[in-house]
Amino acid sequence: MAQYDTMQGPAPQRRRSNSPGGLTIVTLVISVIALITSATAIVLALQGGAAPTAVAQAAKTSAPAGEESTAAARPSPSPTQPRTEAGARAAAQVTFDLYSAGQYGKFWDHWSSGAQSIVSRADYVRRFKECQPVAEGLRFEITDVAVSGNTAKVTTARSIITTTYDYAYQRGAWRYIPLAKTQQEYRTKTIDELVAADRAKGLCG
């Protein structure tokens, strides 16, 4: 047993003496690699990293001014609706369909800017909320369209009633202009007065 212990004793001692040396070498190699990596990263940052950052900052700083100057020099966008008879007809059909469907707010959105200044969207919608038209749901049929420059006359038939409406070409779209009689009503009467008059005429559903 004494010989067995003697033979087995040195081996662990040799492993203990070699292990620190091996760890030292590995640690040294890792440190060198880390140092080289750090140095490389610093060099790249100094040579290539600063320029893109400066460029990016310059781009952010100059972008708004560039956009403004570009926008100022850029020509007007193409019209969303063609300034033709077909364009006016299509636009008019959309507006009249909105009215027929009871979408009065969206219908008002298609008015000309001058007409919208006569009555607010909220008041216009309130009028028909308090007095739902008996003819709601009855579709307009466009029978004729005549275009002259930035204006158009659109003739419609609704049941047995035929009416011609004016349209104006504004901001790349055909805009509805209420009849002169309708505009006068909104200028001289309140919404409550208009609702009371519609009820008296039996126009409310």
Steps between C-alpha positions, in 0.01 A plus 500: 500500500788740577638451150157558345466825687847607394426427134169678504621801699720682240236495225262734676796718596608529135146589392484774761834646393408495128145630538588855609751528218240390245243744636755780489574438132128481411427816694787678328379395154145616576630832630708554186203418276276733697760775477536456125120498455462815707777676311347400167158625607647833608685545171188417300294739708751779445543435129158390384256552783527875546424590141167314472389644832584851385327438170195364675486799732546738208222322312267529798583866540466589134206272411217737592654790308567272205146372506359851511716617211415188302131543573516862391669409172285192440208548259142456619397135533287342234128553558329218684198544274530581130369840397279343236135419449560141608687620810222740595236234444681246718558755777139616492371144522709441809369813674136432415530138609632619837200729539254228397655260752461752783876561528449874543832572666694332221276674247592837656868403470457516120367856502697791358701702750267798458190292566651341810549845650123554495411221744721283719519126455355439846198725440436351159503146643279606792234629263451157346537318829204694635309475173577188297396568139209287378683450170811358668615193311362621166794516259588788267542419132742724312351585161740764371841654576649811340855612586638847437848557638488469880121478521245238409123475489357164599136422429332231709167324513362379829159346468312757287712799604779623270758741636827648372781549752827692476843350567836676538841348442706569815814339642500231234138394549150587391314672786125526543337845523154510663220676318478876552167451682660251739792730569262785577311283749817423694601866498167631632364221723619293790507121490204488740300725267587288199399180682170655607430609142580152364267341753223740411537402134490132586856439380614313811472123516 
